[in-house]
């Protein structure tokens, strides 16, 4: 299984356009492509996590589930495929929330695609992303990640 981005290659520096407006960005959804899912995959889930956030538990920038298996990615600035459910991120709104770390060393942003054994996780709409991620953990067939970095200049 693979997960790639032309705009944000593995171990690259994330460009400002993908960051939050509070640091001068446009909060664009980065392009992503994926494929070669294992047999039995009935949906995908996509997350982006900053383990370096000074919260003691990191920062969730994106949690999306129930991505149909016939999808192969998302275009830059585009929407995830029809049927996808996105959750409230740690900024407090639904969808992609770009980097906005405090000044200091660069933070790591880990983009992960999960192959899931259910077409729909069945998580209630009012559940937190922690509940979504917990439920997801029981249904992952395979996962693939890449990491990029961002720092406030």
Helices and strands as residue ranges (DSSP letters): E 2-4, G 16-18, G 21-23, E 32-35, E 43-50, E 59-67, E 73-74, E 85-86, E 107-116, H 129-137, E 140-150
